[in-house]
């Protein structure tokens, strides 16, 4: 049985520990609170992606819409207003819902 410290350890790839890209998962309760506050819509473009499953409504999985454009799905993701790498916390006040294209475009700037 794994202990808490084993669960929190960064993943190991080929014997090397990847610390730079490891981050704890945002709790479902915070995810759900952000999605509900933002009305299941992207705060950047307004695209509405409603939850379709119990897991999506509970915040355990990101809601998605099928598409036939560039990606098979559009996802509603969590975007840090103050980026995690700049000290931004995983809190409701620092997170906003963003569709996958808007979140990718934001990370490119």
C-alpha positions in Angstrom: 0.0 0.0 0.0 1.4 3.4 -0.9 1.9 6.1 1.7 1.0 9.7 1.3 4.6 10.6 0.6 4.8 8.0 -2.1 1.7 9.4 -3.8 3.1 12.9 -3.7 6.5 12.0 -5.1 7.3 13.4 -8.6 7.0 10.8 -11.4 10.2 9.0 -12.5 10.9 8.6 -16.3 13.8 6.4 -17.3 15.4 6.7 -13.8 15.2 10.5 -13.9 12.8 12.4 -11.6 10.8 15.1 -13.4 10.4 17.8 -10.7 10.0 20.8 -13.0 6.8 19.6 -14.6 5.3 17.9 -11.5 2.4 19.6 -9.8 -0.3 18.3 -7.5 -3.8 17.9 -9.1 -6.2 20.7 -8.2 -8.9 19.2 -5.9 -12.3 18.4 -7.5 -14.1 20.7 -5.0 -12.0 23.7 -6.2 -12.4 22.7 -9.9 -16.2 22.4 -9.5 -16.4 25.8 -7.6 -14.5 27.5 -10.4 -16.6 25.9 -13.2 -19.9 26.8 -11.4 -18.8 30.3 -10.6 -17.9 30.8 -14.3 -21.2 29.2 -15.4 -19.3 26.4 -17.2 -18.1 29.0 -19.8 -14.7 30.2 -21.0 -13.9 33.5 -19.3 -11.8 34.6 -22.3 -14.2 33.9 -25.2 -17.5 33.0 -23.6 -17.8 29.5 -25.1 -20.2 27.5 -23.0 -19.2 23.8 -22.4 -21.8 22.3 -20.0 -21.1 19.2 -18.0 -22.6 16.0 -19.4 -21.6 13.4 -16.9 -21.7 13.1 -13.1 -17.9 13.1 -13.0 -17.8 16.4 -15.0 -20.5 18.0 -12.7 -18.5 16.9 -9.6 -15.3 18.5 -11.0 -13.5 15.1 -11.3 -13.2 15.4 -15.1 -13.0 18.5 -17.3 -16.2 19.0 -19.5 -15.7 18.7 -23.2 -17.4 19.1 -26.5 -16.8 17.0 -29.6 -15.5 18.9 -32.6 -14.5 18.1 -36.1 -12.0 20.9 -36.4 -8.3 20.6 -35.3 -8.8 18.7 -32.1 -11.2 15.9 -31.4 -12.6 17.7 -28.3 -12.7 21.2 -26.9 -12.0 21.1 -23.2 -13.0 23.5 -20.4 -9.8 23.8 -18.5 -8.6 25.7 -15.4 -6.4 28.7 -16.1 -4.3 30.4 -13.5 -4.7 34.2 -13.5 -1.3 34.5 -11.8 0.6 31.6 -13.3 1.7 28.8 -11.0 5.3 29.3 -12.0 5.0 32.9 -10.8 3.7 31.9 -7.4 0.0 31.7 -8.3 -2.0 29.4 -6.0 -4.5 26.7 -6.8 -7.4 28.7 -5.3 -10.8 29.6 -6.6 -9.8 33.3 -6.6 -6.7 32.6 -8.8 -8.4 30.2 -11.2 -10.7 30.8 -14.1 -12.4 28.5 -16.7 -10.9 28.7 -20.1 -11.6 26.6 -23.2 -8.6 24.7 -24.5 -7.9 27.0 -27.6 -8.0 30.1 -25.4 -5.8 28.5 -22.7 -3.2 27.5 -25.3 -3.3 30.9 -27.0 -2.7 32.5 -23.6 0.2 30.3 -22.8 1.9 31.2 -26.1 2.1 34.9 -25.2 
